[in-house]
Every structure is written in structure tokens, then in C-alpha cells.
Amino acid sequence: MKPIQKNKSEPQGAGLNSHTNVCASKKRLQPSATKSA
């Protein structure tokens, strides 16, 4: 749970929003994926 990640995807665009959703899903499955992302 990093507020920086959300801040990053917000200004980038809606396209990133979709990626953020995938990131969140991976975050639940693998916390390590969050560090990579």
C-alpha cells in the first residue's frame, strides 16, 4: 500500500488506471509484484 504509486498513476492518465487495477490484483496475489511494479 504505497500512496506514491497511486499518485504516479493518477497524473499519468486513465490508461495507467487500468494497469493500476491489474497491479492491485497482483498485489493481493503476490506482495512481491508490488515491489516490482
N, C-alpha and C positions, 0 to 999 in steps of 0.2 A: 504493500500500500504506500505508494510514493506520490505525493501531490505534484512533484516535479513532472512526472510522466503525464499527468492529466493536463498540466499547464502546457506542456510541449504539444500535445495532440490538438488542443483547442485552437491555438492560433494557426496551426498548420492547415487545417481545413477539414471538411466533412469526410473526405477520403480517409484521413487518418482516424476519424471517429470509428470507421468500420474496423480498421486494424486494431484500434484500442479494444473493441469488443472481443476480438479474437485473442488479444493479449490477456484480457481479463479471464477468458475461458481457460487459457493455458495456465494462467496464474493459479487458478483453482486446482488444476490437474497437477501442474509442476511449478512450485515456487522458484525453481531454478530458471525457468523460462523467463520469469520477470527480470531476473538479473541480466540475462542475455539481451532482452528487449530493452 
